Amino acid sequence: MALIELSGIERRFQLGDTTVNALSGLNLQIDAGQYVAVMGPSGSGKSTLLNLLGLLDRPNAGSYRLEGRDVTTLSPEEQATVRSTRIGFVFQSFHLVPRLTAAENIGLPMTLAGIAPAERKRRVAQALKDFGLDNRADHKPDQLSGGQRQRVAIARATIMQPALLLADEPTGNLDRQTGDEVVRLLEALNTQGVTLVVVTHDPALGARAGRQLVMEDGRLKHDSAHPAPNADAPG
């Protein structure tokens, strides 16, 4: 079943007198449960695509259907509700709230969603256990290692049990060993049914995904699920 359906997506930015076509005529379908890597050089449209999928940005033209619903027509408030309940984000720089503890950071989306305190406490305790953070619950971000911070970020991103997890260079600020641990965590979530879309410059990380999308100049240059008929190598 298609989780994501993009049709004729256009995203343009005005830089002075110049119009930049960040995404041009993009058509893309991602099925529920897929593990997709989005790759390509800087300026190719990767981050614009991720922001659009995460409802952090709107296209100038085209439609985006998420779980069968056209989310491009929703009001900002309706989009915020979809974003908080159906989409999780993991960023390179963690984006944790410095004054909150690990447990409070993990529970933040549930607080914003108005989930009852007892349920919040139960789910945070389970997340701390699942992510190996039991003994770091009361630590603030500056008391945690990079790997621990990213685990808190992933726990926070998944505490609302989203259908879609978007990761932007999730290993970019981590050493190789810690990065590998984080990737295994993300992949474990994918095996549990969460659709995982990872933007990465790392070919090794990209190769782990079940499907590779390569962007260039705002267009989809290569899709391993639908290789070009005259491609030199199998996708």
Helices and strands as residue ranges (DSSP letters): E 2-15, E 18-31, E 35-39, H 46-53, E 61-66, E 69-70, G 71-73, H 76-86, E 87-91, H 102-113, H 117-130, G 134-136, G 141-143, H 146-158, E 164-168, H 176-191, E 195-199, H 203-208, E 211-216, E 219-223
